[in-house]
Amino acid sequence: MIIKKRKDKSDFNKKGQVTIFVIIAVLVVVAGVLVYLFLPEFSISQKDDLENPQDYIKNCISDKTKEVINKVSLQGGSLNPEAYYLHGGSEVEYLCYSNEYYDLCSVQRPYLEEHIEEEIKSGISQKTESCFSSLKQEYQNKGYNAEIVSGEINADVLPERVFIDLNRTIYINKEGNSETHKNFEINLGSKLKKMIGVAQNIIEWESSVGTAEPSFYMNQHHDLIVNKKPQGDETIIYIIEDNAEENKFKFASRSLAFPPGYGVPPSNVMPEQNE
């Protein structure tokens, strides 16, 4: 006599659940493929590249902006100094200069901050065009019509930061859906404005009495280090350093120079610093 083993009802329930899960998984995969094929605007790459064009531009241009600001700072405020002293591998511009002995120097950059802002604008202009052209190409590759309206770049050296308005507007359109993107801005934390203020005050002293005393400025600004480095031809290299971020502003001065064999003029009492 053959005895058949009766199947437990729970076995059928388990197999049914597995079958349902398999069917659901297949449907999810199929749906994902269909979305990817017929609705490419929802793809991950689309969101990364185009949904936040401000982030795209910021990532594209931030390193170049930092590079330009650093170069300008190490070269006395100019990308291509006209009159300079070679120091530490950098062409450090004279912000105050006389080629005569016993003469006070003449200020070379009376509007130093404005000059530096113009240099920053000039230094990033080509990269700005390249980044926006690349962004426009990204849109076109995704089937969008894209137009960019360009204005003049604005750079402002502000307290504790450098602010740059790239002044661009992007209009995009696809299948009747249009968007407008603007406010392409770069904000970089920096004490450049404070360092420029110290440099301008030093220049005032170099042009009026022929020397300046670094300790005066460090007593006024405890977050800065000011070094004064005499060179062989009576040139002085001043280095103003942010001791927290290790950013530096360097410039050269040659004032009230004495011939070889003569002593340097004494350092007098410093006046109040202009803010």
Secondary structure by P-SEA (a helix, b strand, c coil): cbbbbbbbaaaaaaaaaaaaaaaaaaaaaaaaaaaaaccccccaaaaaccccaaaaaaaacaaaaaaaaaaaaacccccccccccccccccccccbbbccccbbbcccccaaaaaaaaaaaaaaaaaaaaaaaaaaaaaaaaccbbbbbbcbbbbbbcccccccccbbbbbbbcccbbbbbcccccccccaaaaaaaaaaaaaaaaaacccccaaaaaaacccbbbbbbbccccbbbbbbbcccccccccbbbbccccccccccccccccccccc
